Amino acid sequence: MSNSTNFIEQFFINIKQAQALTIINFKSFPQRFAASLVSILSIGCVAAVILSVLAMTEGMMKTLEQSGLDNTVLVMRAGAVSELQSVMFPAEMNILANNSKIIRDEQGKAQVSAEMFVNAEVSFKNTLGEQISESLALRGISPATMKFRPNLKIVSGKLFNTGVRQLLIGQAIARRMPELSVGRTITLGGAQWLINGIFTDENSVFESELWADIGMVQSDYQRGNTIQSIRLALNNINDLAALEKEWQADPRLNIRVITEKEFFVEQGKSLTRLIRWLGFPVALVMALGAMVAALNTMYAAITSRSKEIATHKAIGFSPFAISTSILCEALLIALIGGALGILPLYLIFDGWTAATQNASSLSQMMFNFDINLQLIAQAMTLALVIGLLGGLLPAFKAMKLSVTEALRD
């Protein structure tokens, strides 16, 4: 019983000693701040890089996950992984539309939308009068398309007129390229097109597109009467499996059937996988460098304070208390570095509209950086882990430091 009591008493004594030494170290830390600056900046850079990668992937996934409706089916040519790779014909759309499982309006007309998708080179003049060329997604739509976009709102201008070269542009494009305003004329496919309106769709991927009359897109890009994708609204999405089996058995059809929601989630996974493959290895190499910097900083601190540490040992402070204070200082360095890397990124880039090349459509996709508390916590945790690992060996060295040798030196 006495041994157990002694152990508990010694444990609390060690905790109080560690607390006292940690407070002393923190109060004297400003004197060592300059020497710790390399470690602080290294850890800050790692936190910034990892948070950037996480914010980009989060922003992309949110943009793509917000796209599409649960009861909407996207139909493309079999084997196509994107709308750009698909080619279909009006006869196939008629076969699909005649199915009884498709939603119909009061006039008995099936809720079906034929669409074109083109990777378009857009030319326009910037505010300096320089000719700019950008690769953007151009979607040719029919009036029926609006039924599949219940969240769409025209925030400036108005809908384009059928049969003329007029465009709607997504709000993400308008934010990214302010030169593309209502009333401006741009060059598409060698012809002049008028921007007639700007639309929003709750930050979905469609805000990264230009929309125009499907007939004009077919004509200007010499596609005849072909289309690239068909959207169908089902009465019950649970009928999709049976419906897909029925269509696969029809020799007149050679199609791929997928829900619109699932299609965009798949695209998101492909995009974010590439970013993770590129970003995380870079962050890992930087993390190793930051850990080495933290290691050197703490070793230098112990060397310069060897007499101080030896004195603490001589007056009765335990090795546990000394090593804990060293680790706490390493964590303080990591905390400052993490904050320096995270805070500017959050203040400047949270909600910022960025663009990336969509490998599936070969055009730009706009998305907003999304820096939330969960991502901040993950980046800060990585920074603290780097600090902890960088402080372990120096803390162990402080525990083993000989009092007589340190005082003699």
Secondary structure, 3 states (H helix, E strand, C coil): CHHHHHHHHHHHHHHHHHHHHHHHHHHHHHHHHHHHHHHHHHHHHHHHHHHHHHHHHHHHHHHHHCCCCCCEEEEEECCCCCHHHCCECHHHHHHHHCCCCECECCCCCECEEEEEEEEEEEEEECCCCCEEEEEEEEEEECHHHHHHCCCCEEEEECCCCCCCCEEEEEHHHHHHCCCCCCCCEEEECCEEEEEEEEEECCCCHHHHEEEEEHHHHHHHCCCCCCECEEEEEECCHHHHHHHHHHHHCCCCCCEEEEEHHHHHHHHHHHHHHHHHHHHHHHHHHHHHHHHHHHHHHHHHHHHHCHHHHHHHHHCCCCHHHHHHHHHHHHHHHHHHHHHHHHHHHHHHHCCCEEEEEECCCCEEEEEECCCCHHHHHHHHHHHHHHHHHHHHHHHHHHHHCCHHHHHHC
